[in-house]
Amino acid sequence: MGPTWGEAAHTIGLHGLFVGLGVAVAAAVFAAEARRRGAMHEQSLVAVTGALVGGAIGMRLSGVTPHIDPERNPDFAQAWAFGSHSILGGLVGAYVGVLVAKRIIGYKTKTGDLFAPAVAAGMAVGRIGCFLTEAPGRPTSLPWGIHAPASRPECPGCLAGVAMHPSFLYEIAFQATAFAVLLWLRPRISQPGELFTLYVSAYAVFRFFVEFTRANDTVWLDLTRPQWFLLPGLVLVGWRLHRGYRRGYYDDIFHRHKVAT
């Protein structure tokens, strides 16, 4: 028996509450970072607006093609109203939204470094809602496996009463750690945009591997849709990090110093 209407409404409300708290935390961190860098002006606020609008659209659009088989996909209206809201879709949408907003107003200064710690902090809070309302992860025999209520939607492991990976706790721990590391890296990264590059690269690698513990369906070669989405991105960020390393963007992190000639 599936969850009742009241249980479903409670689940949606609890999840939405933490998503809202995550957005509020991200906004507060962004504002603090913008003030610290002297970037609190109309242009940065337009960039934030673009991120919010693009992120919302990206999350909605991510529900349009949940299946490889086109006949199983919902139509656009159904996906928009009831489809799954992917974090990856939201992040891509937010990135595109910022680019579009900056292009419209002709703002060319890089803003990624303002967003990196804000996104990490916001996701650490927002994922609490996922942990409390969604299927935790795949079954595990590890001692920290958790049990979730049988009323959790789309969670066979919950109905069976088996221990499962607390995959969302893994991500909360990652995002909280990333936030702390980004604050440590700020004075050590002088090249604009590189703080954002490091965060996106770390999250892409983490998300690819944490998918092996999540309850998402596999679609091909035992990989999930997010993993297939991330594969070309991993190649891109690998190239991007290599280029940054070769150009000396991370010298202060690794205590590399160029010899004067």
Buried (B, 14 or more C-beta within 10 A) or exposed (E): EEBEEEBBEBBEEBBEBBBEBBBEBBBEBBBBBBEEEEBBEEBBBBBBEBBBBBBBBBBBBBBBBBEEEEEEBBEEEEBBEEBBBBBBBBBBBBBBBBBEBBEEEEBEEBBBBBBBBBBBBBBBBBBBBBBBBBBBBBBBEEEEBBEBEEBBEEBEBBBEEBBBBBBBBBBBEBBBBBBEBBBEBBEBBEBEBBBBBBBBBBBBBBBBEBBBBBBBEEBEEEBBBBBBBBEEBBEEBEEBBEEBBEEEBBBBBEEEEEEEE
